């Protein structure tokens, strides 16, 4: 295309083709090709491997971000006291208005399900992505790149059409057409360039240097335009386009020079925009002065080159770029280009005109101050770079000297680390935290070996700092994907056993990763938040910071701060959902559902509450409160002559307590409640790991008269096998077992009901949300049911008032 365009342009200059036609053909062909490639990118096509930068990191991000819903209690959602397992897709959390659409029920749109659990805040925010799957950060990059490609496509199309219609336009309409094209193309390019992937906020010194460079080049271009315009009156369109174009060209040229090592793709896009806008500006000036048609092909060269360069730059930016930060910034283009442009323009003007006006001389002298300031800034940058290289060399000599093994990696303090980050425009920061076995803190010899492994594991240009007794930081120039790989390698090296007298020691490691480029203190805080997340998720892992992670951590910290003492402050509460006899449609029992009414955090559901309580070792305290409050409520209802049973949910961890059966018996005796009116439920998915203990505790409960129930029964082979071992009285299943299978087989509830009948176990179908589900449960022979279609959870007072509608119910 470049060769064809060149031939057409030469034909136009030689007079073999009309000037406007030659320009139109060359620009139309190049713009058409560029628009097709940009449209291809905007449609989501990934660039071919040959288009990737030689040093570009893999395009697939090694992680993805889940967005767990966090719940509020706007609709009195029902959550279990025991931490329930994941529910089937049709079961949703009642209280969260922010759940994804997949959690809404088709049978009752907009009505939240009170039995669904939200994803706990402890859920891991990242997973390994399958090869070739666009996930997480890459998905956001691709979406942004598509929008940028669409905007650049529009910009190239407008510029191409502005030139392509010239042969078809009346000469009087050519200038307005070119002006319109310039006014549309400039903002489109500006919007696209400001949204290019990888753009980061400039530091203070970098912003000052960039401003000085733009000022120097802008003044020199304005001076050049003044010198090169023909003498006499200057048309308003030509003057406005020349001065505005000079400023825009200065901004784009400086940006392209500044980004050429850090983001080569973005630099090409800036250069392509500069050429395109420069060609459009030149077209406006030529038309404003009424230049001959033979001169118009001149504008086609920058327009053609700009369109193709823009495409090449965006393809490289899309693929991802690994910055090369070890290359010293070249001062000569930024410093000598303004002087060279001004000198060349002055020489041409002097040869043609022979003298300078007062205004021209003043404008020429105005080029000198920003060039001098740029020289001073460049010298300061070079001094700082030399100092950093000297410090790095000295550090490497200390590390690799004969006593290097005995020296820990403490060349940088926290303040030194912050200062080092301020000198870098990109890269990543890893915060490494060590945890000894149990509650022990790693000892001195172990820390010495940790220091050696860190030195061996990092790259030569990486900086290591010690932030605390067992906390280190690694500052690297690597991009985020490669930095994550570095964190994984360090994790593997540091978790290897440490030989010592008396046996090997083991250390657990948590690594937090954050990208640099922002304020150093913010980056350090973000990496530390990611490290805390790694600790919360079980340690021996690398966690990547993102904004939602910070929200989760802040929420988690709030929960950890407020939960201790919640029982003593009277902030816990129970709501009750009736259990109905399906044949008679009368209440036979209730299920107690836990709520934490925090004055600070609002209503907190068990999906959030219980993981925090487990980490703070408060499960036992909360469980004792639930059993005590349930027995007290049973006693209150007994005074009214109503003999209903009440189910409370417990976790296998609660059941494992040696005194659980004795405590339950004490609570029943304290309120003079018959043991058979209390039902202790345990969720089936949590039973497998503690099966022997659960069997023993449930047997102990039955020995004192308390009834037992297995909740969330899944009807899988393993579940059916262990059902025979569990001493239970009630089996609770979901409504999904009631419906026939998609292959025409009979519903699974028939199999479960047959097995329950043989074992002497009563079935309870929960989460019934429609009359059809209720009818299906009755047809299957299920005796009991609960759900929105029968009764909603409510406070004790409202449930008691609701009971009055059933005077014939069991008392």
C-alpha positions in Angstrom: 0.0 0.0 0.0 2.9 2.4 0.8 4.5 1.7 -2.6 1.2 2.1 -4.5 0.5 5.4 -2.6 4.0 6.7 -3.4 3.5 5.9 -7.1 0.1 7.7 -7.2 1.6 10.7 -5.4 4.5 11.0 -7.8 2.0 10.8 -10.7 0.1 13.7 -9.2 3.2 15.8 -8.6 4.4 15.1 -12.2 1.0 16.2 -13.6 0.0 12.8 -14.8 -3.0 12.9 -12.5 -4.9 15.8 -11.2 -3.5 16.8 -7.8 -6.8 16.4 -5.8 -7.4 13.0 -7.5 -3.9 11.8 -6.7 -4.2 12.8 -3.1 -7.6 11.3 -2.8 -6.6 8.0 -4.3 -3.5 7.6 -2.1 -5.3 8.6 1.1 -8.4 6.7 0.4 -6.5 3.5 -0.2 -4.4 3.8 2.9 -7.3 4.9 5.0 -9.4 2.0 3.8 -6.7 -0.5 4.8 -6.3 1.2 8.1 -10.0 1.3 8.8 -10.4 -2.4 8.0 -7.6 -3.4 10.4 -8.9 -1.1 13.1 -12.4 -2.4 12.6 -11.0 -5.9 12.9 -9.4 -5.0 16.2 -12.6 -3.2 17.4 -14.5 -6.4 16.7 -12.4 -8.3 19.1 -9.9 -10.1 16.9 -6.6 -10.7 18.6 -3.4 -9.8 16.8 -1.4 -12.5 15.2 1.8 -13.7 17.1 3.9 -12.1 14.4 2.4 -8.7 15.4 3.4 -9.0 19.1 6.4 -7.1 20.4 9.5 -9.3 20.7 9.6 -8.6 24.4 5.9 -8.6 25.0 4.6 -10.7 27.9 1.9 -13.3 27.4 -1.5 -11.8 26.5 -3.4 -14.1 28.8 -3.4 -12.9 32.4 -2.7 -15.6 34.9 -5.7 -14.8 37.0 -9.3 -13.7 36.9 -11.4 -11.8 39.2 -14.6 -13.0 40.7 -17.1 -10.5 42.0 -18.7 -12.1 45.1 -21.9 -10.5 46.0 -22.0 -8.8 49.4 -25.3 -8.9 51.1 -27.4 -6.5 53.0 -30.5 -7.4 54.9 -33.1 -5.3 53.1 -35.6 -8.2 52.8 -34.9 -10.2 55.9 -32.9 -12.8 54.0 -32.6 -16.2 55.5 -29.2 -17.5 56.3 -28.1 -20.4 58.2 -26.3 -20.3 61.6 -24.2 -23.1 60.4 -22.0 -22.2 57.4 -23.8 -23.8 54.5 -22.1 -25.1 51.4 -22.6 -23.7 47.9 -26.2 -24.0 46.8 -27.6 -25.1 43.4 -27.7 -22.3 40.8 -31.4 -21.6 41.4 -30.9 -20.8 45.0 -30.1 -17.2 45.8 -29.3 -14.9 48.7 -32.3 -13.1 49.8 -30.9 -9.9 50.9 -28.4 -8.9 48.3 -29.7 -6.6 45.7 -26.3 -6.7 43.9 -26.3 -10.4 43.0 -25.6 -11.3 39.4 -28.6 -12.3 37.2 -27.8 -15.9 37.5 -28.8 -15.8 41.1 -32.4 -14.7 40.5 -35.2 -17.3 40.5 -37.2 -17.7 37.3 -40.4 -18.7 39.2 -40.5 -15.6 41.3 -38.6 -12.8 39.7 -37.4 -10.1 41.9 -38.2 -12.1 45.1 -35.0 -13.1 46.8 -34.6 -16.5 48.2 -34.0 -16.5 51.9 -32.0 -19.7 51.9 -29.2 -18.9 49.4 -25.8 -18.0 50.8 -23.7 -15.2 49.3 -20.1 -15.9 48.4 -18.2 -15.4 51.6 -15.7 -12.5 51.8 -13.0 -15.1 52.2 -13.6 -16.5 48.7 -10.5 -16.4 46.6 -10.6 -13.4 44.2 -8.5 -15.0 41.5 -8.2 -18.3 39.7 -5.8 -19.6 37.2 -7.3 -18.9 33.7 -7.3 -21.6 31.1 -5.0 -21.1 28.2 -6.5 -18.8 25.6 -9.3 -17.6 27.9 -9.7 -13.9 28.2 -10.2 -13.2 31.9 -9.6 -10.8 34.6 -7.3 -7.9 33.8 -6.8 -9.0 30.2 -10.6 -8.9 29.7 -10.6 -5.3 30.8 -7.6 -4.5 28.6 -9.3 -6.1 25.6 -12.6 -4.2 26.2 -10.7 -0.9 26.5 -8.6 -1.7 23.4 -11.8 -2.4 21.4 -13.2 1.0 22.3 -9.9 2.7 21.5 -9.8 0.9 18.1 -13.3 2.0 17.3 -12.5 5.6 18.1 -9.3 5.5 16.1 -11.2 3.9 13.2 -13.6 6.8 13.2 -10.7 9.3 13.3 -8.9 7.7 10.3 -12.2 7.4 8.4 -13.0 11.1 8.9 -9.5 12.1 7.8 -9.6 9.9 4.8 -13.0 11.0 3.7 -12.0 14.7 4.1 -9.3 14.2 1.4 -11.2 11.6 -0.7 -14.1 14.0 -1.4 -11.8 16.8 -2.6 -12.0 15.9 -6.4 -15.8 15.7 -6.1 -16.2 19.0 -4.4 -16.5 22.5 -5.8 -13.3 24.4 -5.1 -15.2 26.9 -2.9 -16.3 24.0 -0.6 -12.9 22.4 -0.2 -11.7 24.6 2.6 -14.8 24.1 4.8 -14.6 20.4 4.1 -11.0 20.2 5.3 -11.7 22.4 8.3 -14.6 20.2 9.3 -12.4 17.1 8.9 -9.7 18.6 11.1 -12.1 19.7 13.8 -13.6 16.2 13.9 -10.3 14.2 13.7 -8.5 16.1 16.4 -10.9 15.4 19.3 -11.3 11.7 18.2 -7.6 11.2 18.3 -7.4 13.0 21.7 -10.1 10.7 23.2 -8.5 7.6 21.8 -4.9 8.4 22.9 -6.1 9.3 26.5 -7.7 5.9 26.8 -4.9 3.7 25.4 -4.1 0.7 27.7 -1.2 1.1 30.1 -1.5 4.8 30.6 -0.4 5.8 34.1 -0.4 9.1 36.0 2.8 11.1 35.6 4.9 11.8 38.6 5.7 15.4 39.5 9.2 15.6 38.0 8.1 13.8 34.9 5.1 16.2 34.5 7.4 19.2 34.8 9.8 17.7 32.2 7.0 16.9 29.8 5.6 20.4 30.1 8.9 22.0 29.4 9.5 19.8 26.4 6.1 20.6 25.0 6.6 24.3 25.6 10.0 24.3 23.8 8.8 22.3 20.8 5.5 24.1 20.6 7.1 27.6 20.5 9.6 26.4 17.9 6.8 25.0 15.7 4.8 28.2 16.0 7.9 30.2 15.1 8.5 27.9 12.1 4.9 28.3 10.9 5.2 32.0 11.1 8.5 32.0 9.2 7.3 29.6 6.4 3.9 31.2 5.7 3.8 33.5 2.7 4.2 37.2 3.3 1.2 39.5 3.4 -2.1 39.0 5.2 -2.6 35.6 6.8 -6.1 34.0 6.2 -7.8 33.4 9.5 -8.3 29.7 8.8 -4.6 29.3 8.0 -3.4 31.2 11.1 -5.7 29.3 13.4 -4.9 25.9 11.9 -1.1 26.6 11.9 -0.9 27.8 15.5 -3.3 25.2 16.9 -1.6 22.4 14.9 1.8 23.5 16.1 0.7 23.1 19.8 -1.0 19.7 19.1 2.0 18.4 17.2 4.3 19.4 20.0 2.2 17.6 22.6 2.0 14.4 20.4 5.6 14.4 19.4 6.8 14.8 23.0 4.4 12.1 24.2 5.7 9.8 21.4 9.3 10.4 22.4 8.6 9.9 26.1 6.7 6.7 25.6 9.0 5.0 22.9 10.8 2.8 25.5 8.0 2.4 28.1 5.1 1.8 25.7 6.4 1.5 22.1 2.9 0.8 20.8 1.4 3.9 22.4 4.4 5.9 21.0 3.5 4.7 17.5 -0.1 5.7 18.0 1.0 9.2 19.1 3.3 9.5 16.1 0.6 8.3 13.8 -1.9 10.9 15.2 0.8 13.6 14.9 1.3 12.8 11.2 -2.4 12.6 10.5 -3.2 15.9 12.2 -0.1 17.5 10.6 -1.3 16.4 7.2 -4.8 17.8 7.8 -3.4 21.1 9.1 -1.2 21.4 6.0 -4.2 20.7 3.8 -6.2 23.5 5.5 -3.2 25.9 5.1 -2.8 25.1 1.4 -6.5 25.5 0.7 -6.7 28.7 2.7 -3.9 30.2 0.6 -5.5 28.9 -2.6 -2.4 26.8 -3.5 -2.3 25.1 -7.0 -3.9 21.6 -7.3 -0.4 20.1 -8.0 0.6 20.9 -4.4 -2.2 18.9 -2.8 -0.6 15.4 -3.1 2.0 16.7 -0.5 -0.6 16.2 2.3 -1.2 12.6 1.3 2.2 11.4 2.5 1.7 12.2 6.2 -1.9 11.1 6.1 -1.1 7.8 4.6 1.9 7.2 7.0 -0.1 8.4 10.0 -3.0 5.9 9.3 -0.7 2.9 8.9 1.4 3.9 11.9 -1.6 4.2 14.0 -2.8 0.7 13.2 0.7 -0.7 13.8 0.9 1.0 17.2 -2.5 -0.1 18.4 -1.8 -3.7 17.4 1.3 -3.6 19.5 -0.4 -1.9 22.4 -3.2 -4.5 22.3 -0.7 -7.4 22.6 0.8 -6.0 25.8 4.2 -4.4 26.1 7.0 -5.1 28.4 8.7 -1.7 29.1 12.5 -1.5 28.8 13.3 0.7 31.8 17.1 0.2 31.7 17.5 2.4 28.6 18.7 5.9 29.5 16.3 8.6 28.2 17.8 10.1 25.1 18.0 13.9 25.6 19.0 14.9 22.0 15.5 14.7 20.4 13.9 16.7 23.2 16.6 19.3 23.4 17.9 19.7 19.9 14.8 19.2 17.9 13.2 22.5 19.0 16.4 24.4 18.3 16.9 22.6 15.0 13.3 23.4 13.8 13.6 27.1 14.8 17.0 27.4 13.1 15.9 25.7 9.9 12.8 27.9 9.7 14.8 31.0 10.4 17.3 30.1 7.7 14.6 29.5 5.0 12.9 32.7 5.9 16.1 34.7 5.8 16.9 33.3 2.3 13.4 34.0 1.0 12.5 37.3 2.7 15.9 38.6 3.8 14.8 40.2 7.1 13.0 39.5 10.4 10.2 41.5 11.8 10.1 42.5 15.5 7.5 40.0 16.3 9.4 37.2 14.6 12.6 38.0 16.5 10.7 38.0 19.8 9.1 34.7 19.0 12.5 33.3 18.0 14.0 34.4 21.3 11.1 32.8 23.2 12.4 29.4 22.0 15.6 29.7 24.1 14.3 29.7 27.8 12.4 26.4 27.6 15.4 24.8 25.8 17.7 25.9 28.6 15.3 24.6 31.3 15.1 21.3 29.4 18.9 21.1 29.4 19.0 21.6 33.2 16.3 19.0 33.8 18.1 16.5 31.5 21.4 17.0 33.4 19.6 16.4 36.7 18.0 13.2 35.3 21.4 12.0 34.2 22.9 12.6 37.6 20.1 10.7 39.3 20.5 7.8 37.0 24.2 7.6 37.6 23.6 7.7 41.3 21.1 4.9 41.1 23.4 2.8 39.0 26.3 3.4 41.4 24.1 2.4 44.3 22.9 -0.7 42.6 26.5 -1.7 41.7 27.6 -1.1 45.4 24.7 -3.2 46.6 25.5 -6.0 44.2 29.1 -5.9 45.4 28.0 -6.2 49.0 25.6 -9.0 48.2 28.2 -11.0 46.1 31.2 -10.4 48.4 32.9 -13.1 50.4 30.6 -12.4 53.4 27.4 -12.1 51.4 25.8 -15.2 53.0 25.9 -13.5 56.4 24.4 -10.2 55.2 20.6 -9.9 55.1 19.0 -8.0 52.2 18.6 -4.7 54.0 20.1 -2.2 51.5 16.8 -0.3 51.6 14.7 0.8 54.5 11.0 1.5 54.1 11.9 5.2 53.3 14.5 4.0 50.9 12.0 1.7 49.2 9.6 4.6 48.8 12.3 6.7 47.3 13.3 4.0 44.9 9.7 3.6 43.7 9.4 7.3 43.1 12.3 7.0 40.5 10.5 4.3 38.5 7.5 4.8 36.3 6.4 1.1 36.2 7.1 -2.4 37.4 5.8 -4.2 40.5 6.3 -4.4 44.2 6.1 -7.7 46.1 5.7 -7.8 49.9 6.8 -11.1 51.4 5.7 -12.1 54.9 7.0 -15.1 56.8 5.1 -17.2 59.3 6.8 -19.9 61.5 5.3 -23.2 62.4 2.3 -22.7 64.6 2.6 -19.4 66.4 6.4 -19.4 66.3 8.3 -16.6 64.7 11.2 -17.7 62.3 14.5 -17.6 64.1 17.8 -15.9 63.2 19.4 -18.7 61.3 16.2 -19.3 59.4 16.0 -15.6 58.5 19.6 -15.6 57.3 18.8 -18.5 55.0 15.6 -16.6 53.9 17.8 -13.7 53.0 20.1 -15.9 50.9 17.2 -17.5 49.0 15.8 -14.1 48.3 19.1 -12.9 46.9 19.3 -16.0 44.7 15.7 -15.8 43.6 15.5 -12.1 42.4 17.0 -10.6 39.3 20.2 -8.6 39.3 18.3 -5.3 38.8 15.7 -6.0 41.5 15.9 -4.1 44.8 15.2 -5.9 48.1 14.2 -4.1 51.4 13.5 -5.4 54.9 10.3 -3.9 56.2 10.1 -5.7 59.6 11.3 -8.6 61.5 9.8 -11.2 59.2 8.6 -8.9 56.3 10.5 -8.1 53.1 9.8 -6.3 49.9 11.1 -6.8 46.4 10.9 -4.0 43.8 11.2 -5.2 40.3 11.1 -3.6 36.8 9.2 -6.7 35.5 5.6 -6.3 34.2 2.7 -7.6 36.2 2.6 -11.1 34.7 6.3 -11.7 35.0 6.3 -10.2 38.5 3.6 -12.7 39.5 5.8 -15.5 38.1 8.7 -14.1 40.2 6.5 -14.1 43.3 5.6 -17.8 42.6 9.2 -18.7 42.3 10.1 -16.9 45.6 7.2 -18.6 47.3 8.4 -22.1 46.2 12.0 -21.3 47.3 11.1 -19.8 50.7 8.7 -22.7 51.6 11.4 -25.4 51.2 12.5 -26.9 54.6 15.3 -25.1 56.4 17.9 -27.4 57.9 18.8 -26.9 61.5 20.0 -28.9 64.5 17.2 -31.1 65.8 15.2 -31.3 62.6 14.2 -29.1 59.6 12.1 -26.0 60.1 9.3 -25.0 57.8 8.1 -21.5 57.1 4.8 -20.4 55.6 4.9 -17.5 53.2 2.3 -14.9 52.1 3.2 -12.7 49.1 1.2 -9.6 48.1 1.8 -8.0 44.6 0.9 -4.5 43.4 1.8 -2.7 40.2 4.0 0.5 40.6 3.5 3.7 38.8 1.3 5.5 41.3 2.2 7.2 44.5 4.8 5.0 46.3 3.0 5.0 49.6 -0.2 3.9 47.9 1.6 1.1 46.0 3.2 -0.1 49.3 -0.2 0.0 51.0 -1.8 -1.9 48.1 0.9 -4.6 48.2 0.4 -5.0 51.9 -3.3 -5.3 51.5 -2.7 -8.1 49.0 -0.4 -9.8 51.5 -3.1 -9.7 54.1 -5.5 -11.3 51.7 -3.0 -14.1 51.1 -2.8 -14.6 54.9 -6.6 -14.7 55.2 -6.9 -17.3 52.4 -4.5 -19.7 54.1 -1.0 -18.4 53.3 1.6 -20.0 51.0 0.1 -18.1 48.1 0.6 -15.0 46.0 -2.3 -12.5 45.8 -2.6 -9.7 43.3 -4.1 -6.3 44.4 -7.1 -4.8 42.7 -9.8 -2.3 43.8 -12.4 -4.9 44.8 -9.8 -6.7 46.9 -9.4 -3.5 48.9 -13.1 -3.3 49.4 -13.2 -6.9 50.6 -10.3 -6.4 53.0 -11.7 -3.2 54.4 -15.0 -5.0 55.0 -13.2 -7.9 56.5 -11.2 -5.7 58.9 -14.5 -4.0 59.9 -16.1 -7.3 60.7 -13.0 -8.5 62.6 -13.1 -5.2 64.6 -16.8 -5.2 65.4 -17.6 -8.9 65.9 -15.8 -9.5 69.2 -18.2 -8.6 72.0 -21.3 -8.7 69.7 -22.9 -11.3 71.9 -22.3 -9.3 75.1 -23.6 -6.2 73.5 -26.8 -7.9 72.5 -26.4 -7.4 68.8 -27.2 -11.0 67.7 -30.8 -11.8 66.7 -32.8 -14.8 65.5 -35.6 -14.8 62.9 -37.8 -17.9 62.4 -39.1 -19.6 59.3 -42.1 -22.0 59.9 -42.0 -25.6 58.7 -45.4 -26.8 57.4 -47.1 -30.2 57.2 -47.8 -30.3 53.4 -51.0 -32.4 53.6 -52.7 -30.2 56.2 -50.9 -26.9 55.5 -50.4 -26.4 59.2 -47.2 -25.4 61.0 -45.4 -28.1 62.9 -42.1 -26.4 63.6 -39.7 -23.5 62.8 -36.1 -23.0 61.9 -34.0 -20.4 63.8 -32.0 -18.2 61.4 -29.1 -16.0 62.7 -28.7 -12.3 62.1 -26.1 -9.9 63.4 -27.6 -6.4 63.8 -24.5 -4.3 63.9 -25.0 -0.6 64.7 -21.9 0.1 62.6 -22.1 -2.4 59.7 -25.9 -2.9 59.5 -27.4 -6.4 59.2 -24.7 -9.0 58.6 -25.6 -12.5 57.4 -24.0 -15.8 58.4 -22.2 -16.1 55.0 -20.0 -13.1 56.1 -20.3 -13.6 59.8 -19.3 -17.2 60.3 -15.9 -17.3 58.4 -14.8 -14.3 60.5 -16.1 -15.9 63.7 -14.2 -19.1 62.8 -11.0 -17.2 62.3 -11.5 -15.3 65.6 -12.4 -18.5 67.4 -15.9 -17.2 68.3 -18.0 -20.0 66.7 -18.4 -21.7 70.1 -19.6 -18.5 71.8 -22.1 -17.7 69.0 -23.3 -21.3 68.9 -24.0 -21.3 72.6 -26.0 -18.1 72.3 -28.1 -19.5 69.4 -29.0 -22.7 71.3 -29.8 -20.8 74.5 -32.0 -18.2 72.6 -33.8 -21.0 70.7 -34.6 -22.9 73.9 -35.9 -19.7 75.6 -38.2 -19.0 72.6 -39.5 -22.6 72.7 -40.3 -22.1 76.4 -42.1 -18.9 75.6 -44.2 -20.5 72.9 -45.0 -23.5 75.3 -46.6 -21.1 77.7 -49.2 -20.4 75.0 -49.9 -24.1 74.7 -48.2 -24.5 71.2 -45.9 -27.5 71.1 -43.8 -26.9 67.9 -40.3 -28.0 67.3 -37.4 -25.7 66.4 -34.3 -26.5 64.3 -31.0 -24.8 64.9 -28.0 -25.1 62.6 -24.6 -26.1 63.8 -21.2 -26.6 62.1 -19.1 -29.8 62.4 -16.6 -27.7 64.3 -19.3 -27.0 67.0 -20.3 -30.6 67.1 -16.7 -31.6 67.7 -16.6 -29.8 71.0 -16.5 -32.4 73.8 -19.1 -30.7 75.9 -21.6 -29.9 73.1 -24.1 -32.6 74.2 -23.8 -31.6 77.8 -24.3 -27.9 77.1 -27.4 -28.6 75.0 -28.9 -30.7 77.8 -28.2 -27.9 80.3 -29.9 -25.3 78.0 -33.0 -27.5 77.7 -33.2 -28.1 81.4 -32.7 -24.4 82.2 -35.9 -23.5 80.3 -37.8 -26.7 81.0 -38.1 -27.6 77.3 -38.8 -31.2 76.2 -35.7 -32.5 74.3 -37.7 -33.8 71.4 -38.8 -30.3 70.5 -35.2 -29.3 69.6 -33.8 -30.3 66.3 -30.0 -30.0 65.6 -29.2 -29.6 61.9 -25.8 -30.1 60.3 -25.1 -29.5 56.6 -24.3 -32.6 54.7 -21.4 -31.3 52.6 -19.4 -30.4 55.7 -19.9 -33.8 57.3 -17.5 -35.9 55.2 -14.2 -34.6 56.8 -15.5 -35.1 60.3 -17.9 -38.1 59.8 -16.8 -40.1 62.8 -17.1 -37.2 65.2 -20.4 -36.1 63.7 -21.8 -39.6 64.0 -20.8 -39.7 67.7 -22.2 -36.3 68.6 -25.5 -36.9 66.8 -25.8 -40.2 68.6 -25.2 -38.5 71.9 -27.9 -35.9 71.1 -30.4 -38.6 70.3 -29.6 -40.4 73.5 -30.9 -37.3 75.5 -34.0 -37.1 73.3 -32.9 -34.3 70.9 -33.8 -34.9 67.3 -31.2 -34.5 64.6 -31.4 -33.5 60.9 -29.1 -33.6 57.9 -29.4 -30.4 55.8 -28.5 -29.8 52.1 -28.7 -33.4 51.1 -27.3 -33.8 47.6 -28.4 -37.3 46.7 -25.0 -38.2 45.3 -23.5 -41.7 45.6 -21.2 -40.7 48.5 -24.1 -38.9 50.2 -26.4 -42.0 49.9 -23.6 -44.2 51.2 -22.9 -42.1 54.4 -26.7 -41.6 55.0 -26.8 -45.1 56.5 -24.2 -44.2 59.1 -25.7 -41.0 60.3 -28.2 -41.2 63.2 -30.8 -38.7 62.0 -34.5 -38.1 62.3 -35.1 -35.6 59.5 -33.6 -35.3 56.0 -33.8 -31.9 54.3 -33.5 -31.7 50.6 -33.8 -28.9 48.0 -36.7 -28.5 45.5 -34.4 -29.5 42.5 -34.8 -33.1 43.5 -38.6 -32.9 43.1 -38.6 -32.2 39.3 -38.2 -34.9 36.7 -34.8 -35.3 35.1 -34.1 -33.9 31.7 -33.7 -37.4 30.3 -37.3 -38.4 31.2 -36.3 -40.4 34.3 -38.4 -40.1 37.4 -37.5 -37.4 40.0 -34.6 -38.2 42.3 -36.9 -37.4 45.2 -38.5 -40.8 44.6 -35.2 -42.6 45.2 -34.5 -40.4 48.3 -38.0 -40.9 49.7 -37.8 -44.6 49.3 -34.4 -44.7 51.1 -35.7 -42.4 53.8 -38.7 -44.6 54.4 -36.5 -47.7 54.8 -34.3 -45.8 57.3 -37.2 -44.4 59.2 -36.3 -40.8 58.4 -38.8 -38.0 57.6 -38.3 -35.8 54.6 -38.4 -32.0 54.6 -38.3 -30.1 51.3 -36.9 -26.6 51.8 -36.9 -23.5 49.6 -40.3 -24.1 48.1 -41.1 -20.9 46.2 -44.1 -21.8 44.1 -47.3 -23.7 44.3 -46.0 -26.1 41.7 -43.0 -27.0 43.8 -45.3 -27.6 46.8 -47.6 -29.9 44.8 -44.6 -31.8 43.5 -43.2 -32.3 47.0 -46.6 -33.6 48.1 -46.9 -36.0 45.2 -43.4 -37.4 46.0 -44.7 -38.3 49.5 -42.7 -35.7 51.4 -44.4 -34.9 54.7 -42.9 -31.5 55.6 -41.8 -28.4 53.6 -40.7 -24.8 54.1 -40.1 -21.9 51.8 -41.5 -18.6 50.5 -44.5 -20.4 49.0 -45.5 -21.5 52.6 -44.2 -18.9 55.0 -41.5 -16.3 55.1 -39.0 -15.8 57.9 -39.9 -13.2 60.5 -39.4 -12.1 64.1 -40.7 -14.2 66.9 -43.7 -11.8 67.5 -44.8 -11.9 63.8 -44.4 -15.7 63.7 -46.5 -16.1 66.8 -49.2 -13.8 65.4 -49.1 -15.9 62.2 -49.6 -19.1 64.3 -52.9 -17.7 65.5 -54.3 -18.3 62.0 -54.0 -22.1 62.7 -55.9 -22.8 65.9 -56.0 -26.5 65.1 -52.2 -26.8 64.7 -50.3 -29.0 67.1 -50.1 -27.5 70.6 
